[in-house]
């Protein structure tokens, strides 16, 4: 396939995607303002409601901009756990403000505390903030959802549910604290004899864990259906997922906890529950990780993220915005075309190169160049 045909191929794909977007309700990010965030120069940017392309050399700040958008929508980074890392050198805090066609929000962080504001009002609970702006992030790092440890797949699933279920955010945070506290008691119970304290934490761990299981059960058939759909479109035959639980029927049972009590004291940790489970991937009824090619692994990771976007839309009635960071760089040309047509929300695409030289008449596409942290609107290539 020559260069002209490749460019035309992808050009048509993007135009088809724009037509599809016009038929659906879309949460559109209109502006974002960043101050003292990473290497980005302080700026306010205005976006197209459909496609936004960011080009620049590696290290210019493209991923930092996508991260700022993600932080504005979720109050967390898809790259780091430490908030202070996102503060620009020699500064004491960062601030990111975002405005959609319906809402506005801001996040202030000085490294030790965050101040979240939604519709001009300070938000005290993370669960009241997460999900105000539907976001799905596609990155080459998503490959670790497929290749990585169970915690990677649990994290993917938990974030998916958290974006549409505020109560789930509270339950996950509470459950992590309960398991940590329960583990400390298990490790010292012989010396302090805190049997009654352990029983109290066990009851709370069971009730909170079972609420988490109920939500994971509820979304599992929806996730399976979406994965079959997107996997097929990206060339994966009968791609599906199965939930592997440490508890029978995805429920923490009091009798089961009592049966493993001695083992928990021996190991000093809580050994069953949502924090120990995994999601197993299959293609044509075979374990995916055992025989999939690298190309199939990438297609699988993208399918999982597109399934997330589909579920968010199904639960909220609005298509989430899609962030793509070099996500399609290593896909073959056919899969690139398919991927550009599939997202139904507003798209932010960051790469060293555009997927095709689109024309100025495509008013629904906006171009930006990123250089040394400075972002400027630019003409199409």
Phi, psi and omega in degrees: 000121183281172187298319181299315181293322178299311181298316180296322180302311182284327177302315179296321180299315180295318180296321177297320180296323179296318178298317180298322182297325184294345183270353188233160175287132185230130169280115187250126174280114184274313182218157169219139178240128181239138177225124176057036180255118180050224181266006186287135173292144178303127185198164170234129184243145178244133190245160169285146177286357183241274183249136176228121183249132178241122179238150179170168180291164174301135180085001183287332180126009181298311180293327177298322178293316177300322178296319179298319177296316180297317179298319180299328183270334187235352183064022177210165180260151173270005185242320187225160175264327183279117181296325184296336179297334182277352179280132180299144180308139178071010175248163184256349183197167168231159176221134175231129178238139182225144178229129176254185176286358181228328188221172173218151182206162176211156175225129176245135180216129178253013178101330180246334179221155176242145171240116182255133180232132180227124182055036178082358181248136179292136181252126184270330185251135179301324182297336179277349184254313183300131178099352178298329176234112179293127182223136169233128183254125175250124184215158176296338178290345179298344178304332182286345171298324181276312187272337193280188181288165180307328181300330179294317181286324176298318180298317177303312184293319180296319180292322178304309182292322182299327183290345181235356182225093182305321181299327182296323177301312180298318182294319179297314180297318179294318182298318179299319178295317181297316179296318179298315180292319179296321178298318179297322179292318179300324182286339184238009188295331180292327184271329183251347177060033183279057182295318181292323178295318179299318180297321180295316179292326180296318179299316181290321178298320180293312183294317179291317179299322180287330173294322176297316179300321180299318179289320177297322176297317185297323185270347185299311180295329177292317178296317179301314181298317180294321180295321177299317182295303184290325177300317179298317181294333179258018172086015179257119183275126177052046178281125183211180185220145177231142180270124178253112185251149173278354181239141179298132177057028179052054177208129177283118183257137180302319181297320180294321179297319179295324181293331183256012184305312182297321179294322179296320178293321179299315182271343180071031179203161178280118193254000173227156178132178183302333182283355182244005187270175181212161173247121182260133183259143180223149171225122186053042175069012177252143176306122189297316186295341187279337186220357183290142175284168179298321178297320178291324177298318179294318178297324179294316180298318178294320178300320180293321179288323176293325175297319176303312180299320180296319180292319177302315179298315181298328183272331185253342183083004180228140177287131177288161173283150183247124175255125179239120179244095182056025189292331186253006186302326185252011174277152176289168189299323181295315180292327176299315180300313180299316183297320180293334179276335189286313184299132182256359179255182175298137185243136172240114187243122181243128182198166174286342179221149174286153178291337175192155179280092183280165189266156180299332182291347179280083186292342181276006179241132179238141185244142177225144171250142181238125181214118179057034179087352177267131184243127180226142173294143184221167176280153177297153181290000000 
